Amino acid sequence: MTIEQLESDISVILSSLRVDYKKMSVIKEVSVQFIVEEFGTIICGLNRADYLLVSKTIEKQFGSGWRIVYLSLQDSLLEKKDEVIWDLMRGGYIRYIRNKYPRQFRELIVMQNFGRKIIEQRLKVWNNEPKFNFLIEENKAALKEAFTYILSIDPSFFDYMP
């Protein structure tokens, strides 16, 4: 895979997620950045060998406070797509998609089984820590329900990722 192919694949992922982005390259022919300002996220495609240089250049150019997802030429885009969605979610992506594109939201949660992935990721993040007991139990109970039922009583249940 080349950086151009990776750039094309990232563009397809972001377009399918229906997010607006600006594309640029902080180091030509080595990396490409997709800036999703609305959710405070930068998706960076790069050659793994140049990670440190690209990372420092992004920090210098954009400052701190951004969520950054790195995708290298060697990464599995199927696995990294979830990581992109987690970081977009931390900025409000699921709420955005639920309000702006309700049919796609339902498709993502129910048909693509992303509701289960969201709950499993939350449980992983909360790591059975007692300070999250209520949330852990609520999410474990939700795993036993049909997601269509959850969406009918509380569509915002899937909005946030800790």
Secondary structure as the mmCIF struct_conf table of DSSP 4:
data_model
#
loop_
_struct_conf.conf_type_id
_struct_conf.id
_struct_conf.beg_label_comp_id
_struct_conf.beg_label_asym_id
_struct_conf.beg_label_seq_id
_struct_conf.end_label_comp_id
_struct_conf.end_label_asym_id
_struct_conf.end_label_seq_id
HELX_RH_AL_P HELX_RH_AL_P1 ILE A 3 SER A 16
TURN_TY1_P TURN_TY1_P1 LEU A 17 ARG A 18
STRN STRN1 LYS A 22 MET A 24
BEND BEND1 VAL A 26 ILE A 27
TURN_TY1_P TURN_TY1_P2 LYS A 28 VAL A 30
STRN STRN2 SER A 31 VAL A 36
HELX_RH_3T_P HELX_RH_3T_P1 GLU A 37 PHE A 39
TURN_TY1_P TURN_TY1_P3 GLY A 40 GLY A 40
STRN STRN3 THR A 41 LEU A 46
HELX_RH_3T_P HELX_RH_3T_P2 ARG A 48 ASP A 50
HELX_RH_AL_P HELX_RH_AL_P2 TYR A 51 PHE A 62
BEND BEND2 SER A 64 GLY A 65
STRN STRN4 ARG A 67 SER A 72
TURN_TY1_P TURN_TY1_P4 LEU A 73 GLN A 74
BEND BEND3 ASP A 75 ASP A 75
HELX_RH_AL_P HELX_RH_AL_P3 LEU A 77 ARG A 90
TURN_TY1_P TURN_TY1_P5 GLY A 91 GLY A 92
HELX_RH_AL_P HELX_RH_AL_P4 TYR A 93 LYS A 100
HELX_RH_AL_P HELX_RH_AL_P5 PRO A 102 ARG A 106
HELX_RH_PI_P HELX_RH_PI_P1 GLU A 107 MET A 111
TURN_TY1_P TURN_TY1_P6 GLN A 112 GLN A 112
HELX_RH_AL_P HELX_RH_AL_P6 PHE A 114 TRP A 126
TURN_TY1_P TURN_TY1_P7 ASN A 127 ASN A 128
HELX_RH_3T_P HELX_RH_3T_P3 PRO A 130 PHE A 132
HELX_RH_AL_P HELX_RH_AL_P7 ASN A 133 LEU A 143
TURN_TY1_P TURN_TY1_P8 LYS A 144 LYS A 144
BEND BEND4 GLU A 145 GLU A 145
HELX_RH_AL_P HELX_RH_AL_P8 PHE A 147 ILE A 153
HELX_RH_3T_P HELX_RH_3T_P4 PRO A 155 PHE A 158
BEND BEND5 ASP A 159 ASP A 159
#
